[in-house]
């Protein structure tokens, strides 16, 4: 089965790992992107792994 997530990933390897029946964790490099539901054919995104992180001041 072929699933198109985004043209952004064209030519790149995207990892998938089954976490439940019909639910797959989609990852790129070391970042988890979301969960793909095989029954609905939809990807539910996880909180943005690339957003800036604010560190507390000392």
PyMOL Python script that loads the backbone (N, CA, C, O; Angstrom):
from pymol import cmd

cmd.read_pdbstr("""\
ATOM      1  N   UNK A   1       0.840  -1.177   0.000  1.00  0.00           N
ATOM      2  CA  UNK A   1       0.000   0.000   0.000  1.00  0.00           C
ATOM      3  C   UNK A   1       0.884   1.239   0.000  1.00  0.00           C
ATOM      4  O   UNK A   1       1.853   1.307   0.756  1.00  0.00           O
ATOM      5  N   UNK A   2       0.567   2.202  -0.825  1.00  0.00           N
ATOM      6  CA  UNK A   2       1.312   3.454  -0.902  1.00  0.00           C
ATOM      7  C   UNK A   2       0.463   4.564  -0.294  1.00  0.00           C
ATOM      8  O   UNK A   2      -0.715   4.709  -0.622  1.00  0.00           O
ATOM      9  N   UNK A   3       1.075   5.353   0.601  1.00  0.00           N
ATOM     10  CA  UNK A   3       0.387   6.464   1.256  1.00  0.00           C
ATOM     11  C   UNK A   3       1.210   7.717   1.035  1.00  0.00           C
ATOM     12  O   UNK A   3       2.414   7.716   1.290  1.00  0.00           O
ATOM     13  N   UNK A   4       0.592   8.773   0.573  1.00  0.00           N
ATOM     14  CA  UNK A   4       1.283  10.047   0.384  1.00  0.00           C
ATOM     15  C   UNK A   4       1.022  10.942   1.591  1.00  0.00           C
ATOM     16  O   UNK A   4      -0.115  11.349   1.831  1.00  0.00           O
ATOM     17  N   UNK A   5       2.077  11.251   2.354  1.00  0.00           N
ATOM     18  CA  UNK A   5       1.943  12.124   3.507  1.00  0.00           C
ATOM     19  C   UNK A   5       2.132  13.582   3.107  1.00  0.00           C
ATOM     20  O   UNK A   5       1.367  14.447   3.535  1.00  0.00           O
ATOM     21  N   UNK A   6       3.134  13.857   2.297  1.00  0.00           N
ATOM     22  CA  UNK A   6       3.430  15.225   1.886  1.00  0.00           C
ATOM     23  C   UNK A   6       4.512  15.192   0.820  1.00  0.00           C
ATOM     24  O   UNK A   6       5.357  14.298   0.812  1.00  0.00           O
ATOM     25  N   UNK A   7       4.485  16.167  -0.078  1.00  0.00           N
ATOM     26  CA  UNK A   7       5.539  16.271  -1.087  1.00  0.00           C
ATOM     27  C   UNK A   7       6.871  16.633  -0.441  1.00  0.00           C
ATOM     28  O   UNK A   7       7.929  16.415  -1.032  1.00  0.00           O
ATOM     29  N   UNK A   8       6.825  17.183   0.764  1.00  0.00           N
ATOM     30  CA  UNK A   8       8.043  17.565   1.483  1.00  0.00           C
ATOM     31  C   UNK A   8       8.961  16.361   1.685  1.00  0.00           C
ATOM     32  O   UNK A   8      10.183  16.502   1.681  1.00  0.00           O
ATOM     33  N   UNK A   9       8.372  15.179   1.862  1.00  0.00           N
ATOM     34  CA  UNK A   9       9.158  13.981   2.130  1.00  0.00           C
ATOM     35  C   UNK A   9       9.510  13.201   0.875  1.00  0.00           C
ATOM     36  O   UNK A   9      10.092  12.120   0.969  1.00  0.00           O
ATOM     37  N   UNK A  10       9.174  13.716  -0.282  1.00  0.00           N
ATOM     38  CA  UNK A  10       9.465  13.006  -1.536  1.00  0.00           C
ATOM     39  C   UNK A  10      10.955  12.692  -1.629  1.00  0.00           C
ATOM     40  O   UNK A  10      11.795  13.581  -1.496  1.00  0.00           O
ATOM     41  N   UNK A  11      11.271  11.433  -1.855  1.00  0.00           N
ATOM     42  CA  UNK A  11      12.657  10.999  -1.987  1.00  0.00           C
ATOM     43  C   UNK A  11      13.363  10.721  -0.676  1.00  0.00           C
ATOM     44  O   UNK A  11      14.522  10.307  -0.675  1.00  0.00           O
ATOM     45  N   UNK A  12      12.678  10.944   0.450  1.00  0.00           N
ATOM     46  CA  UNK A  12      13.276  10.703   1.765  1.00  0.00           C
ATOM     47  C   UNK A  12      12.625   9.486   2.417  1.00  0.00           C
ATOM     48  O   UNK A  12      11.469   9.163   2.144  1.00  0.00           O
ATOM     49  N   UNK A  13      13.377   8.827   3.270  1.00  0.00           N
ATOM     50  CA  UNK A  13      12.833   7.686   3.995  1.00  0.00           C
ATOM     51  C   UNK A  13      12.058   8.168   5.216  1.00  0.00           C
ATOM     52  O   UNK A  13      12.554   8.964   6.012  1.00  0.00           O
ATOM     53  N   UNK A  14      10.841   7.673   5.344  1.00  0.00           N
ATOM     54  CA  UNK A  14       9.991   7.973   6.493  1.00  0.00           C
ATOM     55  C   UNK A  14       9.731   6.656   7.210  1.00  0.00           C
ATOM     56  O   UNK A  14       9.338   5.673   6.581  1.00  0.00           O
ATOM     57  N   UNK A  15       9.947   6.631   8.514  1.00  0.00           N
ATOM     58  CA  UNK A  15       9.763   5.404   9.273  1.00  0.00           C
ATOM     59  C   UNK A  15       8.332   5.237   9.741  1.00  0.00           C
ATOM     60  O   UNK A  15       7.644   6.215  10.035  1.00  0.00           O
ATOM     61  N   UNK A  16       7.894   3.999   9.807  1.00  0.00           N
ATOM     62  CA  UNK A  16       6.592   3.693  10.385  1.00  0.00           C
ATOM     63  C   UNK A  16       6.756   2.502  11.320  1.00  0.00           C
ATOM     64  O   UNK A  16       7.527   1.582  11.051  1.00  0.00           O
ATOM     65  N   UNK A  17       6.020   2.538  12.419  1.00  0.00           N
ATOM     66  CA  UNK A  17       6.068   1.452  13.401  1.00  0.00           C
ATOM     67  C   UNK A  17       4.657   1.227  13.913  1.00  0.00           C
ATOM     68  O   UNK A  17       3.997   2.157  14.378  1.00  0.00           O
ATOM     69  N   UNK A  18       4.198  -0.022  13.825  1.00  0.00           N
ATOM     70  CA  UNK A  18       2.849  -0.324  14.290  1.00  0.00           C
ATOM     71  C   UNK A  18       2.814  -0.247  15.805  1.00  0.00           C
ATOM     72  O   UNK A  18       3.630  -0.870  16.485  1.00  0.00           O
ATOM     73  N   UNK A  19       1.852   0.534  16.342  1.00  0.00           N
ATOM     74  CA  UNK A  19       1.724   0.686  17.792  1.00  0.00           C
ATOM     75  C   UNK A  19       0.436   0.059  18.312  1.00  0.00           C
ATOM     76  O   UNK A  19       0.347  -0.281  19.492  1.00  0.00           O
ATOM     77  N   UNK A  20      -0.561  -0.098  17.446  1.00  0.00           N
ATOM     78  CA  UNK A  20      -1.822  -0.764  17.759  1.00  0.00           C
ATOM     79  C   UNK A  20      -2.355  -1.337  16.457  1.00  0.00           C
ATOM     80  O   UNK A  20      -1.790  -1.098  15.389  1.00  0.00           O
ATOM     81  N   UNK A  21      -3.455  -2.101  16.546  1.00  0.00           N
ATOM     82  CA  UNK A  21      -4.079  -2.593  15.316  1.00  0.00           C
ATOM     83  C   UNK A  21      -4.485  -1.399  14.463  1.00  0.00           C
ATOM     84  O   UNK A  21      -5.216  -0.524  14.926  1.00  0.00           O
ATOM     85  N   UNK A  22      -4.019  -1.359  13.228  1.00  0.00           N
ATOM     86  CA  UNK A  22      -4.336  -0.313  12.253  1.00  0.00           C
ATOM     87  C   UNK A  22      -3.824   1.079  12.620  1.00  0.00           C
ATOM     88  O   UNK A  22      -4.205   2.051  11.967  1.00  0.00           O
ATOM     89  N   UNK A  23      -2.976   1.208  13.638  1.00  0.00           N
ATOM     90  CA  UNK A  23      -2.405   2.507  14.023  1.00  0.00           C
ATOM     91  C   UNK A  23      -0.890   2.412  13.917  1.00  0.00           C
ATOM     92  O   UNK A  23      -0.269   1.506  14.472  1.00  0.00           O
ATOM     93  N   UNK A  24      -0.302   3.369  13.189  1.00  0.00           N
ATOM     94  CA  UNK A  24       1.136   3.372  12.927  1.00  0.00           C
ATOM     95  C   UNK A  24       1.728   4.711  13.343  1.00  0.00           C
ATOM     96  O   UNK A  24       1.163   5.765  13.051  1.00  0.00           O
ATOM     97  N   UNK A  25       2.873   4.666  14.027  1.00  0.00           N
ATOM     98  CA  UNK A  25       3.618   5.873  14.372  1.00  0.00           C
ATOM     99  C   UNK A  25       4.507   6.223  13.183  1.00  0.00           C
ATOM    100  O   UNK A  25       5.275   5.387  12.707  1.00  0.00           O
ATOM    101  N   UNK A  26       4.400   7.456  12.709  1.00  0.00           N
ATOM    102  CA  UNK A  26       5.174   7.921  11.555  1.00  0.00           C
ATOM    103  C   UNK A  26       6.294   8.827  12.067  1.00  0.00           C
ATOM    104  O   UNK A  26       6.048   9.766  12.825  1.00  0.00           O
ATOM    105  N   UNK A  27       7.536   8.533  11.641  1.00  0.00           N
ATOM    106  CA  UNK A  27       8.689   9.302  12.102  1.00  0.00           C
ATOM    107  C   UNK A  27       9.563   9.708  10.929  1.00  0.00           C
ATOM    108  O   UNK A  27       9.596   9.042   9.894  1.00  0.00           O
ATOM    109  N   UNK A  28      10.268  10.811  11.113  1.00  0.00           N
ATOM    110  CA  UNK A  28      11.264  11.266  10.139  1.00  0.00           C
ATOM    111  C   UNK A  28      12.500  11.639  10.922  1.00  0.00           C
ATOM    112  O   UNK A  28      12.451  12.479  11.820  1.00  0.00           O
ATOM    113  N   UNK A  29      13.621  11.002  10.573  1.00  0.00           N
ATOM    114  CA  UNK A  29      14.861  11.133  11.337  1.00  0.00           C
ATOM    115  C   UNK A  29      14.561  10.723  12.774  1.00  0.00           C
ATOM    116  O   UNK A  29      14.084   9.610  12.994  1.00  0.00           O
ATOM    117  N   UNK A  30      14.822  11.576  13.755  1.00  0.00           N
ATOM    118  CA  UNK A  30      14.539  11.217  15.150  1.00  0.00           C
ATOM    119  C   UNK A  30      13.240  11.844  15.657  1.00  0.00           C
ATOM    120  O   UNK A  30      12.968  11.821  16.857  1.00  0.00           O
ATOM    121  N   UNK A  31      12.441  12.401  14.755  1.00  0.00           N
ATOM    122  CA  UNK A  31      11.221  13.107  15.144  1.00  0.00           C
ATOM    123  C   UNK A  31       9.971  12.300  14.842  1.00  0.00           C
ATOM    124  O   UNK A  31       9.775  11.847  13.714  1.00  0.00           O
ATOM    125  N   UNK A  32       9.120  12.119  15.855  1.00  0.00           N
ATOM    126  CA  UNK A  32       7.820  11.491  15.643  1.00  0.00           C
ATOM    127  C   UNK A  32       6.870  12.557  15.110  1.00  0.00           C
ATOM    128  O   UNK A  32       6.709  13.617  15.714  1.00  0.00           O
ATOM    129  N   UNK A  33       6.237  12.261  13.962  1.00  0.00           N
ATOM    130  CA  UNK A  33       5.383  13.235  13.296  1.00  0.00           C
ATOM    131  C   UNK A  33       3.908  13.080  13.631  1.00  0.00           C
ATOM    132  O   UNK A  33       3.187  14.072  13.735  1.00  0.00           O
ATOM    133  N   UNK A  34       3.455  11.846  13.799  1.00  0.00           N
ATOM    134  CA  UNK A  34       2.045  11.630  14.081  1.00  0.00           C
ATOM    135  C   UNK A  34       1.679  10.170  13.979  1.00  0.00           C
ATOM    136  O   UNK A  34       2.532   9.301  13.794  1.00  0.00           O
ATOM    137  N   UNK A  35       0.386   9.920  14.103  1.00  0.00           N
ATOM    138  CA  UNK A  35      -0.133   8.558  14.042  1.00  0.00           C
ATOM    139  C   UNK A  35      -1.003   8.411  12.807  1.00  0.00           C
ATOM    140  O   UNK A  35      -1.917   9.202  12.578  1.00  0.00           O
ATOM    141  N   UNK A  36      -0.709   7.395  12.017  1.00  0.00           N
ATOM    142  CA  UNK A  36      -1.480   7.105  10.811  1.00  0.00           C
ATOM    143  C   UNK A  36      -2.506   6.039  11.129  1.00  0.00           C
ATOM    144  O   UNK A  36      -2.163   4.967  11.627  1.00  0.00           O
ATOM    145  N   UNK A  37      -3.773   6.331  10.841  1.00  0.00           N
ATOM    146  CA  UNK A  37      -4.864   5.381  11.042  1.00  0.00           C
ATOM    147  C   UNK A  37      -5.147   4.704   9.704  1.00  0.00           C
ATOM    148  O   UNK A  37      -5.650   5.334   8.774  1.00  0.00           O
ATOM    149  N   UNK A  38      -4.821   3.429   9.616  1.00  0.00           N
ATOM    150  CA  UNK A  38      -4.967   2.679   8.365  1.00  0.00           C
ATOM    151  C   UNK A  38      -6.426   2.619   7.907  1.00  0.00           C
ATOM    152  O   UNK A  38      -6.692   2.647   6.705  1.00  0.00           O
ATOM    153  N   UNK A  39      -7.374   2.535   8.846  1.00  0.00           N
ATOM    154  CA  UNK A  39      -8.787   2.435   8.479  1.00  0.00           C
ATOM    155  C   UNK A  39      -9.308   3.718   7.847  1.00  0.00           C
ATOM    156  O   UNK A  39     -10.047   3.662   6.864  1.00  0.00           O
ATOM    157  N   UNK A  40      -8.936   4.873   8.392  1.00  0.00           N
ATOM    158  CA  UNK A  40      -9.426   6.153   7.857  1.00  0.00           C
ATOM    159  C   UNK A  40      -8.498   6.723   6.791  1.00  0.00           C
ATOM    160  O   UNK A  40      -8.908   7.563   5.990  1.00  0.00           O
ATOM    161  N   UNK A  41      -7.230   6.259   6.781  1.00  0.00           N
ATOM    162  CA  UNK A  41      -6.261   6.786   5.826  1.00  0.00           C
ATOM    163  C   UNK A  41      -5.789   8.190   6.181  1.00  0.00           C
ATOM    164  O   UNK A  41      -5.315   8.931   5.320  1.00  0.00           O
ATOM    165  N   UNK A  42      -5.921   8.552   7.465  1.00  0.00           N
ATOM    166  CA  UNK A  42      -5.550   9.900   7.903  1.00  0.00           C
ATOM    167  C   UNK A  42      -4.384   9.863   8.881  1.00  0.00           C
ATOM    168  O   UNK A  42      -4.202   8.901   9.627  1.00  0.00           O
ATOM    169  N   UNK A  43      -3.603  10.935   8.856  1.00  0.00           N
ATOM    170  CA  UNK A  43      -2.492  11.109   9.777  1.00  0.00           C
ATOM    171  C   UNK A  43      -2.889  12.154  10.807  1.00  0.00           C
ATOM    172  O   UNK A  43      -3.224  13.283  10.450  1.00  0.00           O
ATOM    173  N   UNK A  44      -2.854  11.789  12.074  1.00  0.00           N
ATOM    174  CA  UNK A  44      -3.134  12.732  13.161  1.00  0.00           C
ATOM    175  C   UNK A  44      -1.800  13.228  13.689  1.00  0.00           C
ATOM    176  O   UNK A  44      -1.054  12.456  14.292  1.00  0.00           O
ATOM    177  N   UNK A  45      -1.478  14.515  13.473  1.00  0.00           N
ATOM    178  CA  UNK A  45      -0.153  15.008  13.856  1.00  0.00           C
ATOM    179  C   UNK A  45       0.041  15.072  15.367  1.00  0.00           C
ATOM    180  O   UNK A  45      -0.904  15.267  16.132  1.00  0.00           O
ATOM    181  N   UNK A  46       1.293  14.901  15.769  1.00  0.00           N
ATOM    182  CA  UNK A  46       1.719  15.089  17.154  1.00  0.00           C
ATOM    183  C   UNK A  46       2.118  16.555  17.281  1.00  0.00           C
ATOM    184  O   UNK A  46       2.373  17.218  16.276  1.00  0.00           O
ATOM    185  N   UNK A  47       2.173  17.060  18.497  1.00  0.00           N
ATOM    186  CA  UNK A  47       2.641  18.425  18.725  1.00  0.00           C
ATOM    187  C   UNK A  47       3.925  18.675  17.926  1.00  0.00           C
ATOM    188  O   UNK A  47       4.782  17.795  17.847  1.00  0.00           O
ATOM    189  N   UNK A  48       4.061  19.833  17.351  1.00  0.00           N
ATOM    190  CA  UNK A  48       5.180  20.185  16.469  1.00  0.00           C
ATOM    191  C   UNK A  48       6.534  19.882  17.126  1.00  0.00           C
ATOM    192  O   UNK A  48       6.910  20.542  18.095  1.00  0.00           O
ATOM    193  N   UNK A  49       7.269  18.888  16.605  1.00  0.00           N
ATOM    194  CA  UNK A  49       8.565  18.539  17.207  1.00  0.00           C
ATOM    195  C   UNK A  49       9.658  19.554  16.880  1.00  0.00           C
ATOM    196  O   UNK A  49      10.741  19.498  17.463  1.00  0.00           O
ATOM    197  N   UNK A  50       9.393  20.479  15.957  1.00  0.00           N
ATOM    198  CA  UNK A  50      10.402  21.438  15.514  1.00  0.00           C
ATOM    199  C   UNK A  50      10.231  22.819  16.137  1.00  0.00           C
ATOM    200  O   UNK A  50      11.039  23.713  15.883  1.00  0.00           O
ATOM    201  N   UNK A  51       9.176  23.009  16.962  1.00  0.00           N
ATOM    202  CA  UNK A  51       8.954  24.341  17.516  1.00  0.00           C
ATOM    203  C   UNK A  51      10.072  24.718  18.481  1.00  0.00           C
ATOM    204  O   UNK A  51      10.717  23.860  19.084  1.00  0.00           O
ATOM    205  N   UNK A  52      10.279  26.011  18.609  1.00  0.00           N
ATOM    206  CA  UNK A  52      11.332  26.520  19.492  1.00  0.00           C
ATOM    207  C   UNK A  52      10.997  26.196  20.935  1.00  0.00           C
ATOM    208  O   UNK A  52       9.835  26.239  21.339  1.00  0.00           O
ATOM    209  N   UNK A  53      12.001  25.877  21.693  1.00  0.00           N
ATOM    210  CA  UNK A  53      11.819  25.580  23.109  1.00  0.00           C
ATOM    211  C   UNK A  53      12.414  26.726  23.928  1.00  0.00           C
ATOM    212  O   UNK A  53      13.535  27.168  23.677  1.00  0.00           O
ATOM    213  N   UNK A  54      11.658  27.189  24.891  1.00  0.00           N
ATOM    214  CA  UNK A  54      12.109  28.277  25.752  1.00  0.00           C
ATOM    215  C   UNK A  54      12.696  27.662  27.010  1.00  0.00           C
ATOM    216  O   UNK A  54      12.024  26.919  27.726  1.00  0.00           O
ATOM    217  N   UNK A  55      13.948  27.979  27.268  1.00  0.00           N
ATOM    218  CA  UNK A  55      14.634  27.444  28.443  1.00  0.00           C
ATOM    219  C   UNK A  55      14.515  28.443  29.600  1.00  0.00           C
ATOM    220  O   UNK A  55      14.558  29.653  29.375  1.00  0.00           O
ATOM    221  N   UNK A  56      14.367  27.955  30.818  1.00  0.00           N
ATOM    222  CA  UNK A  56      14.268  28.867  31.975  1.00  0.00           C
ATOM    223  C   UNK A  56      15.593  29.589  32.184  1.00  0.00           C
ATOM    224  O   UNK A  56      16.668  29.046  31.927  1.00  0.00           O
ATOM    225  N   UNK A  57      15.486  30.834  32.660  1.00  0.00           N
ATOM    226  CA  UNK A  57      16.697  31.607  32.948  1.00  0.00           C
ATOM    227  C   UNK A  57      17.220  31.197  34.315  1.00  0.00           C
ATOM    228  O   UNK A  57      16.441  30.890  35.217  1.00  0.00           O
ATOM    229  N   UNK A  58      18.531  31.193  34.464  1.00  0.00           N
ATOM    230  CA  UNK A  58      19.147  30.833  35.750  1.00  0.00           C
ATOM    231  C   UNK A  58      19.168  31.996  36.689  1.00  0.00           C
ATOM    232  O   UNK A  58      19.649  31.872  37.815  1.00  0.00           O
TER     233      UNK A  58
END
""", "prot")
cmd.dss("prot")
cmd.show_as("cartoon", "prot")
cmd.util.cbc("prot")
cmd.orient("prot")
